[in-house]
């Protein structure tokens, strides 16, 4: 991925050392933060791979054959006809009878997300993902090499179109919250700058629901108190907001006034997603531990493969179970060493099953998930009870199985327990899932400040 910034990472680091100074008593020079948001990301990637769908309303999500599930994203043609993210498939069909539904292909989206981050990394070593399709980029200390915020945003936008075939909307501001607001302000394929001189004109007139972390419930509470715009929120006494919303009242007050000083994380400090998981409604009900074990291994192998494909490891394993009476539970446990090894994931999931499930009813569906993801190169603490040589052998076996399945199909190699377990030929029933990080996942300075009020 070539770019106009020809300096190496060492050169960028050297540039970062040249912090812009300010005189005594003067306000520190503001940061320059971009927020890049890929437009209709899932739908855009699908349309890129299916050019025959150009010009047609399209939505990604659910299972159209079974008529269940929700819209994960829709292209702008469908959105203009009333289709919205989170809408049930039947509702989307009612709003737009000619809409086309396609199932999600998360591995494809993860690959494009990685390619986006490679472009962003050419401009700063501080690039923080906020889901697969969004990233903050702090270019404060690289502007001397690549130009001002708007120029960098335009160059990134042009490169994404040219190199990946999709578009992004980018916000430019001195803090992460208003940069995020800017990327949402005008779509698609737009750049919006929110500065200290303009934020009252751009941000404050907008509905309070346009502010990050003002959801439906919070919006209702604020509106019931007569607070309808971000500007009205910004001038409301913070003590009153705290009495109305708790700690979140202080945080939203600071957000509305642009007082978020949360740093953009260093490249590679966080994964763009927090978990990878697979769930399955089994072709027949599970009635024994052996049935469960075969299902858990099948799901764990799929999860482990996707972790390796996207270069993640995780140290939290989660198991979900739903029985024939639709009673369900979800349990998780922290493990001592981050993993992408199928046998380790399955072993931990089975421990959770034996600890928490008692056979009262046959089991209808199960899910396995790995979370608290980290780059596969992240260091981990050696443990006396973990044999690194044995782990290396297991990982090599998993990778060999990956290659065989890649060349000859998903059923070319199977574990014996899966082969002789319940019929799992209906693999298409697997529901793959990925979940983005929360803004508060690693804490932030706004939350800390608010907590001390």
Order of alpha helices (4+ residues) and beta strands (2+ residues): alpha-beta-alpha-beta-beta-alpha-alpha-beta-alpha-beta-beta-alpha-alpha-beta-alpha-beta-alpha-alpha-alpha-alpha-alpha-beta-alpha-beta-beta-alpha-beta-alpha-alpha-beta-alpha
